[in-house]
């Protein structure tokens, strides 16, 4: 355990702010193919969990390669500090994601990193800027039509995280186990020529307690957002992508890059929508 904590400290001390400063290095280029690039005004992604084995790093690297934007919001849990404290897992494919983000920043994209509970070790650096990268705990996004959205990871609305962290850690372990099963399940599906399907997401949405938790979370987020006078909220945390109106407030959840591989985007025309990259990528490769 002590060796893992030492590795985690090394990650924090070497990657931050040094990895932020590495935007001055040469661009990171992946092999080109026939995918068409899409331009957006804004992209929001959350819950990537770099450092965890369940992270869909290859999908995300492809998404960042073929989708460009004026502003990129990283809405928490991008780096999974909880996992890295237990064991050091950081393959080259995770570094590829980081370098993609840094390349976007170097080419003019403004990046806003909103911290979450899994990367709460970054909260001590909130308020700092690294080139085109801003680090904060929450922020405000103004859409093209002038509407103002609260952008926050969402863990502060999770009663379990706030009052019973031991239970949150137990739930996190159970979730990780389900994600591992999900990986082998999809390997079997690929052998039969079938596309990716999230077993873990299906199980979560069939369990009554999980459905109740999602509903309570959404209500808490919307209530706070409404009290602060925002038109809507853009968040993550619960790995449940969605866009809908709740009590006259626009609720937008980015989803994750462990199960759903989703992002919230604002088009150049100002339309806000949810993208499911696994479905788009599958269609492009048919």
Order of alpha helices (4+ residues) and beta strands (2+ residues): alpha-alpha-beta-alpha-beta-alpha-alpha-beta-beta-beta-beta-beta-alpha-alpha-alpha-alpha-beta-beta-beta-beta-beta-alpha
